């Protein structure tokens, strides 16, 4: 139940997906990207909501450590928005993908080399297990897509969770149905785009942008 085990499991899975991404192309690469997004964004949201506040409280350098990881999370969000915007020239898309892989691997190293060992030194097994349960609970109900405008810290990220998760899950359902029913794909993709625009308006709500540091503010 430990949060350390749960984090490591996701990191191993991410490493597998990143290797697969670098070996794929075309529609297969797009499918791998979707799997990466569905893993990465709930994982990061749960970290920012559950783990990083604890690390800032129990580690002397917790503020600096978590801020560096939050900046990496912010860059991932912005890179994914560029990829999902479409119409990138092939060479630019390749550069964005390479940078995405690099930042995700750096993020994992920072967490496993510094943040998680510090957490392990400061907390008991029971506390780590409790954090693991809380982290897993939040991860299961977290947004599944990039939202670079929303704060990376409370209270903004906590308040954004419900509306953005509902919209993201609706978009995910549209995308799955589009794959299963090609005849309705165009209409379903149009619905997904409208939901994306609505999510963009939700992100702009002032209270959802409160709490973060200037370096992660867009």
ZIJOWO-V155824 format. One line per field, one symbol per residue. ss: DSSP state (H for helix, E for strand, C for the rest). psi: psi as a letter, one per 20 degrees, with the letter a starting at -180 (. if undefined). burial: b if it has 16 or more other ideal C-beta (glycine too) atoms within 10 Angstrom, else e. A space follows every 50 residues. Layout:
ss->???
psi->???
burial->???
This chain:
ss->CCHHHHHHHHHHHHHHHHHHHHHCCHHHHHHHHHHHHHHHHHHHHHHHHH HHHHHHHHCCCHHHHHHHHHHHHHHHHHHHHHHHCCCCCHHHHHHHHHHH HHHHHHHHHHHHHHHHHHHHHHCCHHHHHHHHHHHHHHHHCCCCCCCCCC CCCCCHHHHHHHHHHHHHHHHHHHHHHHHHCHHHHHHHHHHHHHHHHHHH HHHCCHHHHCCCCHHHCC
psi->iqhgggghghgghggghhghgiirrbhhhhhhgghgghggghghghghhg ghhghhhiphkhggghhghhhggghgghghhggihrkpqghhgggggghg gghhhgggggghhggghhghhhqrgghhgghgggghgghikqqjrpmihq qirqighghigghhgggghggggghghhhhnhhjggghhgghhhhghghh hghipghijqhrqhijp.
burial->ebbbebbeebbeebeebbeebeeeeeeeeeebbeebbebbbbbbbbbbbb bbebbbeebeebeebbbbbbbbbbbbbbbbbebeeeeeeeeeeeebbeeb bebbeebbebbeebbbebbeeebeeeebbebbebbeebbeebbbbbbbbb bbbeebbbbbbebbbebbeebbebbeebeeeeeeeeebeebbeebeeebe ebbeeeebbebbeeebee
